[in-house]
Amino acid sequence: MKSIKLNSLSKINLYLEIGEKREDNYHNIRTIMAKTDFGDIIIVKYKENKAFKVNIRCNEIEIPLNSRNTVYKMLNNLNDIKPLNYEFDILLKKNVPVQAGLGGASGDGAAIGQWILSKSEFGYSRDEILKSAIRTGADVPFFFEKGIVEMGGIGEKIIKRYCLFDMHFIIVKVRNINIATDWAYKNYKKHLTNYNARINIMRNSLVNKDINGVAAALMNDFEPLVIEKYGELKSIKSKLLNNGVLGASLTGSGSAIFGIAKNYNEAIKIKESLMFQDTDVVVCRAVL
């Protein structure tokens, strides 16, 4: 069998606005996301086979190893588009926590899709890969885009791309707080917010590469709901702000809270000053 090591990425929602519920029971959203270099490791062994076959192993017991796994979904969706007559033996080494709002699973599915696209022997076009990505999950297509991206629909429609610039994050995840996206949408209630003013500040700050403006415009519609249920997250956000981050927010539907630091050294300094029990704290940066 041939073998390759892949490094996946995660994502941060700098802005997340929940819109109306659609006929398909999904909600329209407006979000601005950045990819980060905090990701998982995927070891893929593969060989030609008479039929499509996928075996997945993982270092975390809560990760599904069947058709619910995004890596499996991506490969299976590609096989549905046209036969993928290979056997894949995949070891997934998880670093990104589950149900944290960091898009770890979506990043894994995208990493597999990007690798398949890069190998001419598999014979898939970019359009075919992106079609599979959309079928795999709402966030998966985002990972195929460069820079910071504003997206709409259920998260699959590109509205605008922004140039990447230095952006460093401190991510805090409480180990025993896991939030299912389905729960967040089910319990979300619309509240009045001046969305246009906030998102315009964010857009202008991204265009001008103004990290202070970006930090000031952070917004997540899920945050009031999640913090009301999990008061510990409110305390974490306050501690991040008190220790020098430029701004802090929930990412995705949670439960991870992130802060934006002035630079890498400041991010490390803030991380070392934080004293949390039963939490994981990671410093990462925005990447293409």
C-alpha positions as CSV (number, residue, x, y, z in Angstrom):
1,M,0.0,0.0,0.0
2,K,1.1,3.6,-0.7
3,S,1.1,5.9,2.3
4,I,0.7,9.7,2.9
5,K,0.4,12.0,5.9
6,L,-2.1,14.8,5.7
7,N,-2.6,17.8,8.0
8,S,-6.1,19.2,8.2
9,L,-7.2,22.6,9.4
10,S,-9.9,24.1,11.6
11,K,-11.9,27.3,11.4
12,I,-12.9,30.3,13.4
13,N,-16.1,32.2,12.9
14,L,-15.2,35.9,13.2
15,Y,-18.9,36.7,12.5
16,L,-21.9,34.4,12.6
17,E,-25.5,35.7,12.0
18,I,-28.4,33.2,12.0
19,G,-31.1,33.9,9.5
20,E,-34.5,32.4,8.7
21,K,-35.3,28.7,8.8
22,R,-35.7,27.2,5.3
23,E,-38.1,24.6,4.0
24,D,-35.4,22.0,4.2
25,N,-35.2,22.8,8.0
26,Y,-31.7,24.3,7.7
27,H,-31.2,28.0,8.6
28,N,-29.7,30.5,6.2
29,I,-26.6,32.1,7.8
30,R,-24.2,34.9,7.1
31,T,-20.7,34.2,8.4
32,I,-17.1,35.3,8.0
33,M,-14.6,32.5,8.7
34,A,-10.8,32.1,8.9
35,K,-8.9,28.8,8.6
36,T,-6.4,28.1,11.3
37,D,-3.3,25.8,11.5
38,F,-4.7,24.0,14.5
39,G,-5.7,20.6,12.9
40,D,-5.7,16.9,12.9
41,I,-3.3,14.4,11.4
42,I,-4.6,11.9,8.8
43,I,-2.5,8.9,7.8
44,V,-3.8,7.4,4.6
45,K,-2.7,4.0,3.2
46,Y,-4.2,3.2,-0.2
47,K,-4.1,0.8,-3.1
48,E,-6.1,0.0,-6.2
49,N,-8.9,-2.5,-5.5
50,K,-11.7,-4.2,-7.4
51,A,-14.2,-2.2,-5.4
52,F,-14.4,0.9,-3.2
53,K,-13.5,0.1,0.5
54,V,-12.7,2.4,3.5
55,N,-11.4,1.4,6.9
56,I,-11.0,4.1,9.5
57,R,-9.3,4.1,12.9
58,C,-9.1,6.9,15.4
59,N,-7.3,7.8,18.7
60,E,-10.6,9.2,20.1
61,I,-13.4,6.7,20.9
62,E,-16.2,9.3,20.4
63,I,-15.4,9.7,16.7
64,P,-17.6,7.6,14.4
65,L,-15.8,5.3,12.1
66,N,-18.6,4.5,9.7
67,S,-20.6,6.5,7.2
68,R,-21.2,9.3,9.7
69,N,-17.5,10.2,9.6
70,T,-16.7,13.1,7.2
71,V,-13.6,11.4,5.8
72,Y,-15.7,8.4,4.9
73,K,-18.5,10.7,3.6
74,M,-16.2,12.6,1.3
75,L,-14.7,9.4,-0.2
76,N,-18.1,7.8,-0.5
77,N,-19.6,10.8,-2.2
78,L,-16.8,10.8,-4.7
79,N,-17.4,7.1,-5.3
80,D,-21.0,8.0,-6.0
81,I,-20.0,10.5,-8.6
82,K,-17.8,8.0,-10.4
83,P,-16.2,4.7,-9.3
84,L,-13.3,5.1,-6.8
85,N,-11.9,1.6,-7.0
86,Y,-9.4,1.9,-4.2
87,E,-9.0,0.5,-0.7
88,F,-8.3,3.1,1.9
89,D,-6.9,2.4,5.4
90,I,-7.1,5.6,7.3
91,L,-5.7,6.5,10.8
92,L,-7.3,9.7,12.1
93,K,-5.3,11.4,14.9
94,K,-7.6,14.0,16.4
95,N,-6.3,17.2,18.0
96,V,-9.3,19.4,17.3
97,P,-12.0,18.7,19.9
98,V,-15.4,17.6,18.8
99,Q,-18.5,19.7,19.3
100,A,-16.4,22.8,19.8
101,G,-17.5,24.9,16.8
102,L,-14.0,24.6,15.2
103,G,-15.0,22.6,12.2
104,G,-12.5,19.8,12.9
105,A,-14.6,17.1,11.1
106,S,-15.2,19.4,8.1
107,G,-11.5,20.1,7.9
108,D,-10.8,16.4,7.9
109,G,-13.2,15.8,5.1
110,A,-11.8,18.7,3.1
111,A,-8.2,17.5,3.6
112,I,-9.1,14.2,2.0
113,G,-10.8,15.9,-0.9
114,Q,-7.9,18.2,-1.5
115,W,-5.5,15.3,-1.6
116,I,-7.7,13.3,-4.0
117,L,-7.9,16.4,-6.2
118,S,-4.0,16.7,-6.2
119,K,-3.5,13.2,-7.4
120,S,-4.1,12.7,-11.1
121,E,-4.3,9.0,-10.7
122,F,-7.8,9.4,-9.1
123,G,-9.1,11.4,-12.0
124,Y,-11.4,13.9,-10.3
125,S,-12.0,17.5,-11.4
126,R,-12.3,20.4,-9.0
127,D,-16.0,20.6,-9.7
128,E,-16.5,17.0,-8.8
129,I,-14.6,17.4,-5.6
130,L,-16.6,20.5,-4.6
131,K,-19.8,18.7,-5.4
132,S,-18.8,16.0,-3.0
133,A,-17.7,18.6,-0.4
134,I,-21.2,20.2,-0.4
135,R,-22.8,16.8,0.0
136,T,-20.4,16.0,2.9
137,G,-21.1,19.0,5.1
138,A,-22.1,22.7,5.0
139,D,-18.6,23.9,6.2
140,V,-16.5,21.6,4.0
141,P,-16.5,23.8,0.8
142,F,-15.1,26.7,2.9
143,F,-11.8,24.8,3.4
144,F,-11.2,24.8,-0.4
145,E,-11.2,28.6,-0.5
146,K,-8.2,30.9,0.0
147,G,-8.0,33.7,2.6
148,I,-10.8,34.8,4.9
149,V,-14.2,34.2,3.4
150,E,-17.7,35.6,3.9
151,M,-20.3,32.9,3.2
152,G,-24.1,32.6,3.0
153,G,-26.8,30.0,2.3
154,I,-26.3,27.2,4.9
155,G,-22.6,28.1,4.8
156,E,-21.8,26.9,1.3
157,K,-22.3,30.1,-0.8
158,I,-19.3,32.4,-1.3
159,I,-20.2,36.1,-0.8
160,K,-16.7,37.7,-0.7
161,R,-13.1,36.8,-0.2
162,Y,-10.7,38.9,1.9
163,C,-6.9,38.8,1.8
164,L,-5.2,37.0,4.7
165,F,-3.1,38.9,7.2
166,D,-1.5,38.1,10.5
167,M,-4.1,37.0,13.0
168,H,-3.3,34.9,16.1
169,F,-5.9,33.2,18.2
170,I,-6.0,31.7,21.7
171,I,-8.7,28.9,21.8
172,V,-10.1,27.7,25.0
173,K,-12.2,24.5,25.1
174,V,-13.7,23.1,28.4
175,R,-13.3,19.4,28.1
176,N,-16.7,18.4,29.5
177,I,-18.8,21.0,27.6
178,N,-19.7,19.7,24.2
179,I,-22.4,21.4,22.1
180,A,-24.2,19.7,19.3
181,T,-25.0,22.0,16.4
182,D,-28.6,20.6,16.2
183,W,-29.2,21.6,19.8
184,A,-28.0,25.1,19.2
185,Y,-30.2,25.6,16.2
186,K,-33.2,24.1,17.9
187,N,-32.9,26.4,20.9
188,Y,-31.8,29.5,19.1
189,K,-34.2,32.5,19.4
190,K,-33.8,35.5,17.2
191,H,-32.8,38.7,19.0
192,L,-32.6,42.2,17.8
193,T,-29.1,43.2,16.7
194,N,-27.8,45.9,14.4
195,Y,-26.3,43.3,12.0
196,N,-25.5,45.7,9.1
197,A,-23.5,48.1,11.3
198,R,-21.5,45.2,12.9
199,I,-20.7,43.3,9.7
200,N,-19.8,46.5,7.8
201,I,-17.2,47.3,10.6
202,M,-15.9,43.7,10.2
203,R,-15.8,44.0,6.4
204,N,-14.0,47.3,6.4
205,S,-11.5,46.1,9.0
206,L,-10.7,43.0,7.0
207,V,-10.2,45.1,3.8
208,N,-7.9,47.5,5.8
209,K,-6.2,44.6,7.6
210,D,-7.1,46.3,10.9
211,I,-6.8,43.6,13.6
212,N,-8.2,45.9,16.3
213,G,-11.3,46.6,14.1
214,V,-11.8,42.9,13.5
215,A,-11.6,42.2,17.2
216,A,-14.1,44.9,18.0
217,A,-16.6,43.6,15.5
218,L,-16.6,39.9,16.6
219,M,-20.2,38.6,16.7
220,N,-21.9,35.2,17.1
221,D,-25.6,34.9,17.3
222,F,-25.3,31.6,19.3
223,E,-23.2,33.2,22.1
224,P,-26.1,34.5,24.3
225,L,-27.8,31.1,24.2
226,V,-24.7,29.1,24.9
227,I,-23.3,31.3,27.6
228,E,-26.7,31.4,29.4
229,K,-26.6,27.6,29.6
230,Y,-22.9,27.3,30.3
231,G,-21.9,30.1,32.7
232,E,-18.3,28.8,32.8
233,L,-17.9,30.0,29.2
234,K,-18.8,33.6,30.2
235,S,-16.1,33.4,32.8
236,I,-13.5,32.2,30.3
237,K,-14.4,35.0,27.9
238,S,-14.0,37.5,30.7
239,K,-10.6,36.1,31.7
240,L,-9.4,36.3,28.1
241,L,-10.4,39.9,27.9
242,N,-8.9,40.7,31.3
243,N,-5.6,39.1,30.2
244,G,-5.1,41.2,27.1
245,V,-6.9,39.8,24.1
246,L,-8.2,42.4,21.7
247,G,-11.6,40.7,21.5
248,A,-13.2,37.4,22.3
249,S,-16.1,35.4,21.1
250,L,-17.7,32.0,20.7
251,T,-16.9,30.1,17.5
252,G,-19.6,28.3,15.6
253,S,-22.2,26.8,17.9
254,G,-19.5,26.4,20.6
255,S,-18.3,25.3,23.0
256,A,-14.8,26.8,22.2
257,I,-14.2,30.4,23.1
258,F,-11.4,32.2,21.2
259,G,-9.5,35.5,21.7
260,I,-7.5,37.5,19.1
261,A,-4.0,38.6,20.2
262,K,-1.9,41.4,18.9
263,N,0.8,38.9,17.7
264,Y,2.2,35.4,18.3
265,N,4.3,36.4,21.3
266,E,1.4,38.1,23.0
267,A,-0.8,35.1,22.3
268,I,1.8,32.8,24.1
269,K,2.0,35.2,27.0
270,I,-1.7,35.3,27.4
271,K,-2.0,31.5,27.2
272,E,0.7,31.2,29.9
273,S,-1.2,33.6,32.2
274,L,-4.5,31.7,32.0
275,M,-5.4,29.4,34.9
276,F,-8.2,27.1,33.9
277,Q,-9.1,23.6,35.2
278,D,-10.1,20.8,32.8
279,T,-9.6,22.9,29.8
280,D,-7.4,22.8,26.7
281,V,-5.8,26.0,25.5
282,V,-4.3,26.3,22.1
283,V,-2.5,29.1,20.3
284,C,-2.9,29.1,16.5
285,R,-2.9,31.5,13.5
286,A,-5.0,32.2,10.5
287,V,-3.7,30.4,7.3
288,L,-4.5,30.3,3.6
